[in-house]
């Protein structure tokens, strides 16, 4: 099973994305409210795909300037 990480600072949009991606897809969907949470998840587990907001409130995470 593939792991998908959804990152967004808007809790309503985050819930919507989680629901849309996970419903009947066979994917395990994890979520983070900001870049700090996303960094922790990326360091602790294998993520196959990240879906992120373009503008995030954490300076290292904009969705465009993805941390490496």
Residue pairs with C-beta under 8 A, 6 or more apart in sequence:
1 26
1 27
1 28
2 26
2 27
2 28
2 48
2 49
3 27
3 28
3 29
3 30
3 45
3 46
3 47
3 48
3 49
4 21
4 27
4 28
4 29
4 30
4 47
4 48
4 49
4 50
4 51
5 29
5 30
5 31
5 32
5 38
5 41
5 42
5 47
5 49
5 50
5 51
6 14
6 17
6 18
6 21
6 29
6 30
6 31
6 32
6 50
6 51
6 52
7 14
7 31
7 32
7 33
7 34
7 35
7 37
7 38
7 50
7 51
7 52
7 53
7 56
7 61
7 63
8 14
8 17
8 31
8 33
8 52
8 53
9 33
9 34
9 53
9 56
9 57
10 53
11 33
13 53
14 31
14 33
17 31
17 51
18 29
18 31
21 27
21 29
21 51
22 28
22 29
30 41
30 45
30 47
32 38
32 40
32 41
34 56
34 57
34 58
34 61
35 56
35 57
35 58
35 60
35 61
35 67
36 58
38 50
38 52
38 61
39 60
39 61
39 67
41 47
42 50
50 66
52 61
52 63
52 66
53 63
54 62
54 63
54 64
55 62
55 63
56 62
56 63
60 67
61 67
